[in-house]
Amino acid sequence: MNQLQISSIFSINTHPIGEHHLSHSAKYDPHFDIHPSFYRKIRRLKRTTNADIEVTSTPYDYFVAHNETMTCSADEHLSMTVEQVRGVNLGSWFVLEPWITPSLFYQFIGKDEGNTAFDHYSFCEVLGPEEGNKQLRNHWETWVTRDIIHELAEQDGINSVRVPVGDFMFEPYGPYIGCTDGALDYLEQLFEWCDEVNISVLIDVHVQKGSQNGFDNSGISLNMEWTSKFSHWPEGITQTFLHWPIREAGWMGKFNRTILGYPEINYDNIAHSLRVIQKIVDLYKDVPALYGVEPVNEPWEFTPMEELKKFYWEGYLIVKQSAPSWTFVMHDSFRFDPKIWGGFMDGCPSRILDTHIYQAWKTPSSRTSFYDNACAQKMAIAEMERAFGPVVVGEWSLATDNCAMWLNGFNDNLPGMPYLPCKMIPCTNGFVKGGPPGGSIDKRFPYRGPYGTGSSGPIFGTCPVGRDWSKEHSGNVTTGQDWMYAPSQASPAMDATDNVMTNLARRKIAAFSGVGHGFYFWNFRTELDEPEWSYMLALEKKWIPKGTFNTQAIKQACHREENGGYVCSANRDAEEKYIRGVLTWVLDSQGMDASYLDNLHGEDLYKEADIYYYAYWKKNSMKGATCDFGGTAYLERRNELDNDDEFDDDWTDDSVMIVKGYTGIHVILITIFGSLLGAFLGFTIAMKTSKRFNVAVRKSIFKSVKNNKMFVGRKSLFGAEGMPMLDDDGDEYESVDNK
């Protein structure tokens, strides 16, 4: 310890670091007091005798954190394997999103500036703390219930839930004060429900002060400019607003649209976010159902990466200080690039990179284009797993269009969206007791304001929800795009939605769980009938299998799209003692003798691990096992698929299969030819086997040639030996044998 100097400056996470490394927020924020556990940390440091620990390093119970490089070492690998998460998001419960629970926002249709809510922030701002809290409590009571959690648990595939929360629940500010009182009571009730059925909970901080992305899912749609004063046509002042062309995020500071960056960082906001992490840890570190925390959801792509990584690092150390078993989940900031994340927090235990993969904003194309895109994610995830480490798909859905009402904002839409016409269904009243606040949608009116840059909203009591997939009939299944030109709602005879969604779900589950550390579907349910976005409705339609995901259809779903397979290999950079320890565990779990491993060293040991790691992973991957093995293994791509696979890829994707290379005209001609050929063969067989039919035909159609050799005799085309000759009156007389 005499060689380990401790700086007099400490951040909230109490890691001893020099002032050159301490973040601006930690240095100057008066709220950053020395945590009580700091003194326990000092006592542990005094007992440390390892002279190699750097001045800016922090030894924890099971690893050492290196602050300058933001990496870790000496990980004791407490867990041999990491079970995949297979979960759903509980979206729009504590952080309102109008498109998921539109009934709470019907009351703002037709309102003007100052009386319209677009998001959770303005919901509280417009309604005020008393009325806002009243409506929210009604919503919290009904949106997520104990019965729903138990129903999810009955599906063997679900073992976790991701619950979006607001930073304001732990440190209220602005219009949230008073409006969101009581939210933590419902969150803590969720922990109890999940503990009852052995489901883990990931706390996802969806809202950051100032907004981390400008979306309504960050609590506030930023920026929002009312332009009503410029809109006097056609009938006086029309309520209009502007959002998408001027959207920005203010969590990191004031965004400069010219340089697409932040000249100055708002360290007060970052300090606020770190305090929220500390409060979450302090409140729930002993809750058995807690899986971990995700400190910020979807920071937009212009977020300064250096500052974001510093925030993640400090947040990670806060968590590991008091909740060492928690998993720390970090969103990729829409930059899922191994060059960016590779090496970050290298060697640090229990950290995961979160990426969100949607196809709803994808340009419309053939069904196989969506299939290929889903399976291609498998390779991207595998590459990131090797460069960074564990990856989880924190959000995904089955939506292949942008039709869901208000998906891109209340009474708004991204310019040019949706790409295709949408199906309209009766608007629902949601699940809140007493019906929607302010009443149901008035069926007398067309689309009403206020109006954004795009259109999405109720029309005469109907709401847009999506569009059906139709069967292909004019091209082949690979490139067929008939569904794009078909009506948005397919007739029962032409509806292929169930087939397409089932096959797409299989591929996504195969891609996200085949090589990574799992996924969370967005969302667990929706108010409108949107099974592409509702896990519970997708289960009802059997798009997603009830129970296990360990099925043949899922295992083989991406075989066609892949050019190669994956193997789980031992990490040659891992120390032999860890390889030997994990390999012993693998062999023991299979009832095998592991004593011989003491005699294996170097490459012999690693090759032995290659064999048994891969065998264990392949056998159990669809049951939730990952190629992790305590950080001693990683996935590698190989050039060919397994030749010992017990599955044959002989099932068809679509209920109507079009032969590749044939157009509709070809199909019609082939059908006509087949019909004529069948009729000819049937006629010939009848003429040769039925005397009565043979004679009747010759008396009528072929009267002038009734005794031609093609009708009588052993070698005749339309006759047989023993068929009679006919006289002029059509009477039979002695048959002949034309040899």
C-alpha positions, 0 to 999 in steps of 0.5 A: 500500500505504501506505493499506492498514492490516493488522490484527495479528489474523489467522485461519487463512485469513490474510485481514487483517480487523479484530477486529470481524469475526474469528470467535470461534473464530479469536480464541480458539482456540490452534490457529489459528496463522499459516499459512506462506502468510501471509507470501507474502500480505503480500508480494503486498499490499505490491505492491498499489497500488489505493487503493480496496481496503478495510481489511477486504478481501483481494486474491487472485490473481484476485479481491478478498474483502470480509470485512465484506459477505462478497462479492467483486469483480474476478473475472477470470472464468478459466473461460468456461463451467462444465461441469455435474456429472453424478455419483453419491454414494459413500454409506456408505463412510467414513460408515456409514448402516445403511439402505444397508449393513445387513449391518454392523448385523445383528449388533446386532439383539436387543441391549440398551443398551451393545451396540447400534450405531445409527450410525458413532459407536456402531459404533466405540464398541460394537465398540472400535477393534480390532474396529471397524477390522477390520470397517471395513477389510473394508468399505472394501475391497469397497464401492467398487472400481476396477471400479465407478469404471470401470463408472460412467465407461463411462456417458457421463453420469457425470463426477463422484463426491461422496464423504461423509467424516467430520471424524474422518478428519482429526482423530480424536476419541472412539471414532473414534480407532483405529477409522477408521485407514487410511480416508485410504489408501482415499480417496487410492486413489479419487483415483487411480481417478477420475483414470484415467477423468477423473472428478472428486471432490467431498469432502463432509464428512458428519460434524461434531463434535457432529452438525450435524443429529442424523441417523445420516448425521452420524455420530451419532443425537442425541439417543438415550434408552433407555426399557427400564426403562419397558417390562415388557410383554408378556414382561419387560423390552423394549429400547426407545429414543427418538430422533425426538421428542427429536432435536437437533443439537449442532455449533453448541452446546447446542440450546434446545428452548423457543426453538428456537435456540442461546443460546450458540455452540460456537466450539470445534466450529466451529474444529475444522471449519475446521481440518479444511478446512485439513487437506483443502486441505493434503493434496490441493490438488495432486490433479488429480481434486479438484473441490472440497470441501463443508465440511458436509452438511445442517446442520439447519434450526435452524442459526443462519444468520448463524453458518453463513454466517460459517463458509462464508465463512471456509472459502471463504477457506481453500480459495481461499488454497491451492486457488484452482481448487477449487469450494466447495460449500455446503448450503442448510441445508434453506432453499432460499430466494432471500431467504436466499441471494440476494447472499451471496458475490456476485461470488465465483468457484467457489462453488455452493449445494447443495440436496437434493431427495427425494420419498421423504417426500412424501405418496402421490399419483398418478404425475403429482403426482410428475411435476409436483413433479419438473418444478417444481424447474426453476423453483425452481433457475432462481430461485436461480441468478439470485438467488445463482448456481450451484446443484447438486442434491447428492442425489436419488433415484427413491424415491416411498415411505419403505419402505427398511429403516432409512431413518429409523434403525436399528430405528426410523422417523419417527412415522406412516411408512411411509405405505403397506405395503411390499414384503418381499424376502429380506434379503441378506448384503451385499458384505463378505468372509466375510458379515455380521459376526455372521452372516446374518439369522435367518429364525426370528424376527419383528421383533426389538428394540431398538424405536424410536418406529416400526417398520422391520426384518427379519421372518422373514428378509425386509426391506422395500424399497419398493412397486411402482407398478400400472397405473391402471384405475378413473380417469384417469392424472392423478388415479389412485391405484389403486397406493395401494390395490393390493398392495405387490408388483404382479403382472406384468400390473399392474406399472407400476413400470418405466414410472413410474420411467423417466418420473420419471427423465427429468423429474428429469434434465431439471429438474436439468440443464436449468437448473442446474449439475448433480446427484449421485444418491444413492446409487451402490448399495445392499446390498438390491435398491432400484433407486430408491436405487441408480444402478447398479440403475436403469441395469440396469433402464433407468430411467436411460439408459446413456450420454448424457442428451442424448436427446429423451425427456429434453429434452422430459420437462417440456414439459407441466408447464411454463407457460413456457420459459427463455432464457439472457441476458447479465447487464447488471451485468457489465462490457463487457470480460468480456461481449466476452471471453466472447462472442468465445470463444463465436463462436470455438468455433463457427468464427465471426468475432468481430472486429466485437465491438470496434465494439459497445458498451452495449446493442448488445453485450448484445443480441448476447450474448443471441442467442449465449449462448442459442443456445450454451446451448440447443444444449449444455445437455443435454451439460453446458453451463450458463448461466454464461459466466464469471459474465456470464449468467443464466437468465430465465423467459419466458411461452411455450415455444420455437416452434422446438423440433424435438420433438413432445410426442406420446409417452404416459407410461403403458403404459395410457392412460385417457381423461380424464373416463371411469370404469371403467363408461363404459369397459365400456359403450363396450366392449360397444357396440363389440362389438355394433356390430362384430358387426352390421357383420360380419353385414350384410357377410356377408349381402350378399356370401355367397349361401350364408351368406344362404340358410342364415340365412334357412332357419333364423333368419328362416324365417317372413320368408325372402322379406322385402324386407330380404333380397332385392333391390338396396335390401335391408338384409341382402341384395343383387341376385341373392339367390334367393327360397325356397319353403316347402321352402327350395328356391331359385327364380327371384330377383327384382329389387325395384327 
